[in-house]
Every structure is written in C-alpha cells, then in structure tokens.
Amino acid sequence: MKKLENSRTYKNVRKAFAEEAELVFRYLYCATLAEFEGREKQAALFKEIAEGGTCNVHGCLDFLRMARDPDSDISVGRTASNLESLVRTETKQHNQTYPEMAKAAREEGLPDIASWFETLEKAKRLNVRRLKELSHE
C-alpha cells in the first residue's frame, strides 16, 4: 500500500474520523434529550445509530494506524505508543488549546464558556496524571 502520511487521503481520513466521532456524540446527546422528554423510541434509534457510527470511527482509526498521529507525532496501535500519544495530546490540550480558548472567550465577554474551557483544562491535567501512572505499571 502506498504511504499514507502526507497524502490528501490521510487528511481526508482524519477529517472523516473527526466528523464521525462528533456525530456519534451528537446522537448520544440527542438520545439523552429524547429520554428526558420520554421519547424512548427516538432515544433507542439515536443510540443504535451512534453505535453504528462508533464502527465508522474505529474504521477510520484502523487506517490512521498506518501513519503517525499528527497531534502527538507518534505511531499508534500498540498500548505503549497509544499511552504516549494520548499523554502528548492531552498535555497539549491542557497547556495550550484550552487556555487559549478560555482567554478568547473571556476577551469576547463569555465568562461561562471561558470557565467551561478551564474545567476541560483541569480534566485534561487529571487525564495526563492518570495515563502517566498507568504507563509506569
């Protein structure tokens, strides 16, 4: 098979992965709302579609395993590499991504959203600590 890294197809698979993953969580969120409204039939369908979407996400990841993860620059697939990749990605999010997002939200007069980004930053810090502890086992 041709090399996937640095190809348009690689970018397309990354885009498909992101969009499919987003859609899975949108379906799950909509299922929760439907359950709250007592709409069990709709909630069940939303969950079923989300489960199928999870297979789509996994399919994209199977192809992405053939290349380095652009967020961490580590090849994924083996548990040790996966741990390192996840630590790098989560670290970037809590050191850079979410602080920048919180700052922008505050500058735009959206303190509740800024606070949410700060909460996400703290969650990422915890994830990094837990992943690092696990990698030493």
N, C-alpha and C positions, 0 to 999 in steps of 0.2 A: 504494500500500500504506500502511496506517496506520503511524504512528510506532511503532517497536518499543521504543525506550528507555522506561524507567519503566513497562513493562507486566508483567503476570503472565507473559505468553508469553515475554518476554525472560528473566525469571528461570527459567522452565522450560527454555528453550533452553540457558541457562548450566548448569543442573543436568544436562541430558541430555549436554551436552558433557563435563562433568567425569566423569560416571558412565561414559560410553562410553570416554573416554580411559583411565580407571582400569581398565576391563575389558580393553582391548587389552593393557595391560601385565601384567595378571594372566595372560592367556592366554600371552603370551610367556614369562613366568616359569615357568608350568606346562609349557610346551614344553621349556624348558631342563632342568627337573627330569625330565621324561619321557625326554629324550635321555640324561641321566645314568644313568637306570635301564635304558637300552637299549630303550625302548618307542617305536620310531621311528614306528609308525603313529599312535599317540596324539599324539606331538610334531608330526607333519605336520598333523593335524587342528587342533590348537591354533593352529598358525601360520596355517593357512588362515582360521580364524575371526578371528584377530587382524587379518589383512589386510583382511577384510571390515569389521571394526569400525573400521579406520582410515578407511574411506569414510564411515562414520557420523559420526565425529569431524569430518571435513572438511565434511560436510553441515551440521553444527551451526555450524561456523565461518563457512560461507558466509552463514548468516542473521545471525550475530553481527557480520559486517562492516557491517551496516546501522546499527549503533549504536556508541556509544563503548565501549571496553573498560573495565569497572569497576575493574580493577586499576591501570590507568595513566591513565584518563580521556582516551584518545586514540583517534580513529577508526582502525581497522586496514584494511589492504588494499593500500596502496602500500608499497614497500620502505622508504622513508624513515620513514614513520609506523610501520611494523612494527618497525624498529630502535629508534625512540624508545620505543615501547610496551614492547618487551622489556627495554630498559635500565631503564625505570622499575620494571617488575615485579620484575626480578632484584635491583635496588637495594633495593627494599622487603623482599625476602626476606632479603638478607644484612644489612641494617641493623636489621630489626625482627623478622620472622617467626621465623627460625631462632635468633637469640639468645634470644628469649622462650621458644621450645620447649626449648632447651638448659638454660636456667635452671630451667624447670619440671621437667625430667627430673632434674636434679641435686637439686632440692629434694625430689623423690619417691624419692631413693635409687637412681636408674637411670643411673649414670655412663656405661655403654656407649652407651646411647641418646643421652645428652647429647653424648657425643663424636661420635656419628654426625651429630647436628644441626650441630655445629661444623664437621664436614667438609663438610656441604652448604653451610654459610655460606661457607666458603672457595671452594668450587666456583662459587658464585654470584658472588663477587667477581671471579674469573677470567673468568667469562662476561661480566660487565659491561665489564671491560677490553677483552676481545676484540671485543665489539659496538661499543664506542666507537671503537676503532681502525678497524673496518670502516666505520663511519659517516663517517669522515674521508677515505675513498678516493673 
